[in-house]
Amino acid sequence: MGDFNLALVIVAVVVCVLVLLVNLYLLVNYQHPDDANQAYFPKMVVVLGLSVAAISILMLPADVANRHACQHAIYNGACSLTLPMKSLWLTVYIVDAVLVFLVIPFAMFYYEGDLDKTIGKRLKSALVWVVTSAVVCGLVLGILYALVGKVDFTVRHLSSSATNFPSSWSTFSSSQPCIGSTNRLCDAYGAPASSETTWTMRASFPEYVVALATIVGSVLFTIFGGVGIACLPLSLIFSFIRRPKAVITRSQYIKEATELAKKAKELKKASQALHQEERSGAKGRKWRKNVKAVEKELLLLEDDMQALEEMYPQGEQAESLWALTVLGYIGKLVLGIVGLIVSVAWVAHIVIYLLINPPLSPFLNGVFVKLDSVWGLLGTAAFAFFCFYLLLAVIAGETMLGLKWGATLMNSFLFNVGLILLCSISVIQFCATAFAYYSQATAAQEIFGHTLQSLRGIKYLYKYNVFQYGFVILALITLFSYAAFGWKKRKPSGRFQLSS
């Protein structure tokens, strides 16, 4: 038993190191060229935020594995080298909250500060903005906590009469579960509905803050996750469908490159004109609309340039580059098909296990249990995959709705990392609810117990499965809309008009 626990600790450390390295790789390859050798503090915040989001998702499977390590012990403390999951959960939530509400806003204010100012003045300005925002948020939270920061538990008073201790247990059966032969049901079982009452208590302030953050994150998760669960696999499949079928000739390449060069000159001219309007102070509604239009056209131009480079590979390794391009699109197709199966399984599980009462089947919970019977950590690995896939769906949903964090400046990186951190809390809560059967008796179940779902004013969102219904509805809408229009390639619109 001790060896298994030691292996779990080693796996946890290795996974944390791998997550950190992967996030460093993402930052280096997706950062804007203008930030290549600067903005080191925002970069540290981005890597830390993405790492916390990924690790927090993977902690739920670790919590389950930690429970399995002690399943033969009378209590968890009887095992050696187990992970202190409750302390780790609280640490992650504290770090998450500090990053979202303090560190990321400070980094954004500092990054967007006037470059003509000294470092000290930029730090002072960012600190003033963060403190002001924290004071306002604190006042709002304090008022809400004072007014509705209570937990309403529905309880039923149960009682039973006493009788002499029996000398034999042979009379007990499923039809006679209680002491005494006159009443076939225990008094406690037969308690009337009128015995139900509401037990109200004041929630702790940290619990209330976590609950409100979870609500905000649940709204974002419902939108981004519902959209992303459908567009994540479909975007990979349609990318294969829109792939370049063959290498073009040199004359075709020159023709297409000339057209792209003309579009690039038009966009450069438009950008310069918009910059002049900004300097003159003409930053009205029309100006902002044109800026968004130019940014959209620029993204489409970059996609066309990438597609042209794929269709006409150059250099000494041209044939190898084309082979890698073909293999890359085949890989996208395979991943898209696998992702589509996982997405369908997720939506089906939500409907079968969460939206239908009582549940028709434990579904994926039963699958994980059976996989554990094959090998100790196989079910836990599958559970981790499904949880992490949900976080990937959230990121895909952000990208689908225009919140691109790749190839952007650090302020956009920071903003989207904040969204991912907020959503990660809700992803954990959602997975803990969706896989309640498999993750029972874990520290996560204790944290995401009835307290969060019984808060006054909030409990009805969980009672009527508002977030689950919203998730499924958005997933279906995205599925049909993406299947109908997602395979079409976007064309530049040229819808921007410059002031004379």
C-alpha positions in Angstrom: 0.0 0.0 0.0 2.8 2.4 0.8 4.4 1.8 -2.6 1.2 2.7 -4.4 1.0 6.0 -2.4 4.6 6.8 -3.1 4.0 6.3 -6.8 1.0 8.6 -6.6 3.2 11.3 -5.1 5.8 10.9 -7.8 3.2 11.0 -10.6 1.8 14.2 -9.1 5.2 15.9 -9.0 6.0 14.8 -12.6 2.6 16.0 -13.9 3.1 19.4 -12.3 6.6 19.8 -13.9 5.2 18.7 -17.3 2.3 21.2 -17.1 4.8 24.0 -16.3 7.0 23.1 -19.3 4.0 22.8 -21.7 2.8 26.3 -20.7 6.2 27.7 -21.2 6.2 26.2 -24.7 2.8 27.7 -25.4 3.9 31.2 -24.2 7.1 31.1 -26.3 5.4 30.0 -29.5 2.2 32.0 -29.2 3.4 35.3 -27.9 3.4 38.4 -30.1 6.8 39.3 -31.7 6.6 42.7 -30.0 6.7 41.0 -26.6 9.6 38.7 -27.4 12.2 40.3 -25.0 10.0 42.3 -22.6 6.9 42.1 -20.4 8.5 39.4 -18.2 6.2 39.9 -15.2 3.0 39.4 -17.3 4.6 36.4 -18.9 5.3 34.9 -15.4 1.7 35.5 -14.5 0.4 33.9 -17.7 2.5 30.7 -17.2 1.5 30.6 -13.5 -2.2 31.1 -14.3 -2.3 28.5 -17.0 -0.5 26.0 -14.8 -2.9 26.6 -11.9 -5.9 26.1 -14.2 -4.5 22.8 -15.6 -3.3 21.5 -12.3 -6.6 22.3 -10.6 -8.5 20.2 -13.2 -6.1 17.3 -12.8 -6.4 17.5 -9.0 -9.8 15.9 -9.1 -8.5 12.7 -10.6 -5.7 12.9 -8.1 -8.2 13.2 -5.4 -9.9 10.0 -6.6 -6.6 8.2 -6.9 -5.8 9.3 -3.4 -9.0 7.8 -2.1 -8.3 4.5 -3.9 -4.9 4.4 -2.2 -6.6 4.2 1.2 -9.7 2.3 0.3 -8.6 -0.6 2.5 -7.8 1.6 5.5 -10.2 2.5 8.2 -9.4 6.2 7.8 -7.2 8.1 5.4 -4.7 9.0 8.1 -3.9 5.4 8.5 -2.1 5.4 5.1 1.4 6.7 4.7 2.5 9.2 2.0 -1.0 10.2 1.0 -1.7 13.6 -0.5 -3.3 16.2 1.8 -6.0 16.9 -0.8 -8.2 19.2 1.3 -5.2 21.5 2.1 -4.2 21.3 -1.6 -7.7 22.2 -2.7 -7.8 25.2 -0.4 -4.3 26.3 -1.5 -5.3 26.1 -5.2 -8.5 28.1 -4.6 -6.6 30.8 -2.7 -4.0 31.1 -5.4 -6.8 31.1 -8.1 -8.6 34.0 -6.4 -5.5 36.0 -5.8 -4.5 35.6 -9.5 -7.9 36.5 -10.9 -8.8 39.4 -8.6 -5.4 40.9 -7.8 -2.3 39.7 -9.7 -3.8 39.6 -13.2 -5.5 43.0 -13.0 -2.3 44.5 -11.6 -0.3 43.0 -14.5 -2.8 44.3 -17.0 -2.7 47.8 -15.6 1.1 47.8 -15.5 1.4 46.4 -19.0 -1.0 48.9 -20.5 0.6 51.8 -18.6 2.1 54.8 -20.4 5.6 53.7 -21.6 6.8 57.3 -21.2 6.4 57.0 -17.4 9.1 55.5 -15.2 8.7 52.0 -13.8 7.9 53.4 -10.3 5.1 55.6 -11.7 3.7 52.7 -13.7 3.8 50.4 -10.6 2.1 53.1 -8.5 -0.6 53.7 -11.1 -1.3 49.9 -11.4 -1.4 49.5 -7.6 -3.9 52.4 -7.3 -6.2 50.9 -9.9 -6.0 47.4 -8.3 -6.6 48.7 -4.7 -9.6 50.8 -6.0 -11.1 47.8 -7.8 -10.5 45.6 -4.7 -12.2 48.1 -2.4 -15.2 48.3 -4.7 -15.5 44.5 -5.1 -15.0 44.1 -1.3 -17.9 46.5 -0.6 -20.2 44.8 -3.0 -19.3 41.4 -1.6 -19.7 42.6 2.0 -23.2 44.0 1.3 -24.3 40.9 -0.5 -22.9 38.7 2.3 -24.7 40.7 5.0 -28.0 40.6 3.1 -28.2 37.1 1.7 -25.0 35.3 2.9 -26.9 32.4 4.5 -27.4 28.7 3.8 -30.8 27.1 3.8 -30.8 23.4 4.4 -34.0 21.4 4.0 -34.1 18.9 6.9 -36.7 16.4 8.2 -37.2 15.5 11.8 -36.9 11.7 12.2 -37.6 9.7 15.4 -38.2 6.1 16.4 -39.5 4.4 19.5 -37.2 2.3 21.7 -37.6 -1.3 22.5 -35.6 -4.1 24.2 -32.4 -5.3 22.5 -33.2 -8.6 20.6 -31.6 -11.8 21.5 -31.7 -13.1 18.0 -31.3 -11.5 14.5 -33.0 -14.3 12.5 -36.3 -12.3 12.2 -34.8 -9.5 10.3 -35.2 -9.4 6.5 -35.9 -7.0 3.7 -39.6 -7.1 4.5 -39.0 -6.7 8.2 -36.1 -4.3 8.7 -37.0 -3.0 12.1 -37.3 -4.2 15.7 -40.8 -5.3 16.5 -43.4 -7.2 14.5 -46.4 -4.8 14.8 -45.0 -2.1 12.5 -43.5 -3.2 9.2 -41.8 0.2 8.8 -39.5 2.1 11.1 -41.1 5.2 12.7 -38.3 7.3 11.1 -39.1 5.9 7.7 -42.7 6.9 8.0 -42.1 10.5 9.0 -44.8 12.8 7.4 -43.9 15.4 4.8 -44.9 18.1 7.4 -41.9 17.2 9.4 -39.7 18.9 6.8 -38.3 22.2 7.8 -35.6 24.7 6.8 -32.4 25.0 8.8 -30.7 28.3 8.2 -27.2 29.2 9.1 -24.7 31.9 8.2 -22.1 30.8 5.6 -18.5 31.7 6.2 -17.3 34.7 4.1 -14.6 32.7 2.2 -17.2 30.1 1.3 -19.5 32.9 0.0 -16.8 34.5 -2.1 -15.9 31.1 -3.6 -19.6 30.5 -4.3 -20.0 33.9 -6.1 -16.8 33.2 -8.1 -18.2 29.8 -9.0 -21.4 31.4 -10.2 -19.5 33.9 -12.4 -17.3 31.1 -13.7 -20.4 28.8 -14.3 -21.9 31.4 -16.5 -18.7 31.7 -18.5 -18.3 27.9 -18.5 -21.8 27.4 -19.8 -21.2 29.7 -22.7 -17.7 28.8 -23.6 -17.9 25.1 -22.7 -21.3 24.6 -24.5 -19.9 26.2 -27.6 -16.5 24.6 -27.3 -17.7 21.0 -26.7 -19.1 21.1 -30.2 -16.7 23.3 -32.1 -13.5 21.7 -30.7 -13.9 18.3 -32.6 -15.7 19.8 -35.6 -13.1 22.5 -36.2 -10.5 19.7 -36.5 -12.6 17.7 -38.8 -13.5 20.7 -41.1 -9.9 21.7 -41.1 -9.2 18.4 -42.7 -12.0 18.9 -45.2 -10.7 22.4 -46.2 -7.1 21.1 -46.4 -5.0 21.8 -49.5 -5.5 18.9 -51.8 -2.3 19.3 -53.9 0.8 21.4 -54.3 0.1 24.4 -56.6 2.4 25.5 -59.4 4.9 28.4 -59.2 2.8 30.6 -61.5 -0.3 30.0 -59.3 1.8 30.8 -56.2 3.0 34.1 -57.7 -0.6 35.0 -58.7 -2.0 34.3 -55.2 0.9 36.0 -53.5 0.4 39.1 -55.6 -3.3 39.3 -54.5 -2.3 38.9 -50.9 0.3 41.6 -51.2 -2.4 44.0 -52.6 -4.7 43.1 -49.6 -1.8 43.7 -47.2 -1.1 47.2 -48.7 -4.8 48.1 -48.4 -4.8 47.0 -44.8 -1.6 48.9 -44.1 -3.1 52.0 -45.6 -6.3 51.6 -43.6 -4.3 51.0 -40.4 -2.2 54.2 -40.9 -5.4 56.2 -41.6 -7.0 54.8 -38.4 -3.8 55.7 -36.5 -4.0 59.3 -37.8 -7.7 59.5 -36.7 -6.7 58.3 -33.3 -4.1 61.0 -33.0 -6.6 63.7 -34.0 -9.0 62.5 -31.3 -11.7 61.2 -33.7 -12.2 58.0 -31.7 -15.9 57.6 -32.2 -18.2 54.7 -32.8 -17.3 54.5 -36.5 -13.6 54.5 -35.6 -14.0 51.5 -33.2 -16.1 49.7 -35.8 -13.4 50.2 -38.4 -10.7 49.0 -36.0 -12.5 45.8 -35.4 -13.1 45.3 -39.1 -9.4 45.8 -39.9 -8.4 43.4 -37.2 -10.8 40.8 -38.6 -9.4 41.3 -42.2 -5.9 41.0 -40.8 -6.7 37.6 -39.2 -8.2 36.4 -42.5 -5.1 37.6 -44.4 -2.8 35.7 -42.0 -4.9 32.5 -42.5 -4.6 32.9 -46.3 -0.9 33.4 -46.1 -0.5 30.3 -44.0 -2.6 28.3 -46.4 -0.6 29.6 -49.4 2.7 28.5 -47.7 1.2 25.1 -47.1 0.2 24.7 -50.8 3.6 25.7 -52.1 6.3 24.5 -49.7 9.7 26.0 -50.5 13.4 25.2 -49.7 15.5 22.1 -50.0 13.1 20.1 -47.8 9.9 21.0 -49.8 8.8 17.4 -50.2 9.3 16.6 -46.5 7.4 19.7 -45.6 4.4 18.7 -47.8 4.5 15.2 -46.3 4.4 16.7 -42.8 1.5 18.9 -43.8 -0.5 16.0 -45.1 0.3 14.0 -41.9 -0.7 17.0 -39.8 -4.2 17.2 -41.4 -4.6 13.4 -41.0 -3.8 13.8 -37.4 -6.4 16.5 -37.1 -9.0 14.2 -38.6 -8.1 11.4 -36.1 -8.2 13.8 -33.2 -11.4 15.3 -34.4 -13.1 12.0 -34.6 -11.9 11.0 -31.1 -13.0 14.4 -29.8 -16.4 14.1 -31.4 -16.9 10.7 -29.6 -15.8 12.3 -26.3 -18.1 15.3 -26.8 -21.1 13.1 -27.6 -20.3 11.0 -24.6 -20.2 14.1 -22.4 -23.5 15.5 -23.6 -25.2 12.1 -23.3 -23.8 11.7 -19.8 -25.2 15.1 -18.7 -28.6 14.2 -20.1 -28.7 10.6 -18.7 -27.1 11.3 -15.3 -27.9 14.9 -14.4 -31.0 16.1 -16.3 -33.1 13.0 -15.8 -34.3 12.4 -12.2 -33.7 9.7 -11.1 -30.7 9.0 -13.4 -31.3 6.4 -16.1 -27.8 5.1 -15.6 -24.5 6.0 -13.9 -23.1 5.8 -17.5 -19.5 7.1 -17.5 -19.3 6.6 -13.7 -19.8 2.9 -14.3 -17.2 2.9 -17.1 -14.6 4.4 -14.9 -15.3 1.9 -12.1 -15.0 -1.0 -14.6 -11.7 0.4 -15.9 -10.4 0.6 -12.3 -11.2 -3.1 -11.9 -9.0 -3.8 -15.0 -6.0 -1.8 -13.6 -5.9 0.4 -10.5 -5.3 3.8 -12.3 -6.9 3.1 -15.7 -10.3 4.5 -14.7 -8.6 7.4 -13.0 -6.6 8.2 -16.2 -9.9 8.1 -18.2 -11.5 10.3 -15.6 -8.7 12.8 -15.9 -8.9 12.8 -19.7 -12.7 13.6 -19.6 -12.1 16.4 -17.1 -9.2 17.9 -19.0 -11.1 17.7 -22.2 -13.8 19.9 -20.7 -11.1 22.6 -20.0 -9.9 22.3 -23.6 -13.5 22.8 -24.7 -13.7 26.0 -22.7 -10.5 27.3 -24.4 -11.9 26.3 -27.8 -15.1 28.1 -27.0 -13.2 31.3 -26.2 -11.4 31.0 -29.5 -14.6 30.4 -31.4 -16.2 33.5 -29.9 -13.3 35.7 -30.9 -11.3 35.7 -27.6 -8.1 34.5 -29.2 -5.1 34.3 -26.8 -2.7 32.9 -29.3 -0.3 35.2 -31.2 -1.5 38.2 -29.2 -0.1 40.8 -26.9 0.3 40.1 -23.2 -2.9 42.1 -22.2 -5.0 39.7 -24.2 -3.0 36.7 -22.8 -3.7 38.0 -19.3 -7.4 38.6 -19.9 -8.0 35.2 -21.3 -6.0 33.5 -18.6 -8.3 35.2 -16.1 -11.3 33.8 -17.9 -9.8 30.3 -18.0 -9.0 30.5 -14.2 -12.6 31.5 -13.5 -13.9 28.7 -15.7 -11.6 26.2 -14.1 -13.3 26.5 -10.8 -16.7 25.7 -12.5 -15.2 22.9 -14.5 -14.1 21.2 -11.2 -17.5 21.7 -9.7 -19.2 20.5 -12.9 -17.1 17.3 -13.0 -17.5 16.7 -9.3 -21.3 16.8 -9.9 -21.4 14.9 -13.1 -19.2 12.1 -11.7 -20.5 12.2 -8.2 -20.8 8.4 -8.1 -17.2 7.9 -9.1 -15.7 10.7 -7.0 -17.6 10.0 -3.8 -15.9 10.2 -0.4 -13.2 12.6 -1.8 -12.1 16.0 -0.5 -13.6 17.6 -3.5 -17.0 16.2 -2.7 -16.7 17.6 0.8 -15.9 21.1 -0.6 -18.5 21.0 -3.3 -21.1 19.5 -1.0 -24.5 20.9 0.0 -23.1 24.2 1.3 -22.5 25.6 -2.2 -25.8 24.3 -3.6 -27.8 25.6 -0.6 -26.8 29.2 -0.5 -29.7 31.6 -0.5 -30.5 33.0 -3.9 -28.1 30.7 -5.6 -29.5 27.3 -4.8 -32.2 27.5 -7.4 -29.6 27.6 -10.2 -28.4 24.2 -9.0 -31.8 22.9 -8.0 -33.2 23.3 -11.5 -30.0 22.5 -13.4 -29.8 25.8 -15.1 -26.1 25.5 -16.1 -26.5 21.9 -17.3 -29.5 22.8 -19.5 -27.7 25.9 -20.9 -24.6 23.8 -21.6 -26.5 21.2 -23.6 -28.7 23.7 -25.5 -25.6 25.8 -26.5 -23.8 22.6 -27.5 -26.7 21.5 -29.8 -27.1 25.0 -31.3 -23.3 25.1 -32.0 -23.4 21.6 -33.5 -26.1 22.4 -36.0 -24.8 25.9 -36.9 -21.2 24.7 -37.2 -22.3 21.6 -39.3 -24.3 24.0 -41.6 -21.8 26.8 -42.0 -18.5 25.8 -40.4 -17.2 24.0 -43.4 -17.3 27.2 -45.5 -14.1 29.2 -45.6 -14.5 32.8 -44.4 -13.8 35.4 -47.1 -12.6 39.0 -46.5 -15.5 41.4 -46.4 -13.7 44.8 -46.8 -16.3 46.3 -44.6 -14.4 49.3 -43.3 -14.9 52.9 -44.4 -12.2 55.5 -43.6 -13.0 59.1 -42.8 -12.1 61.5 -45.5 
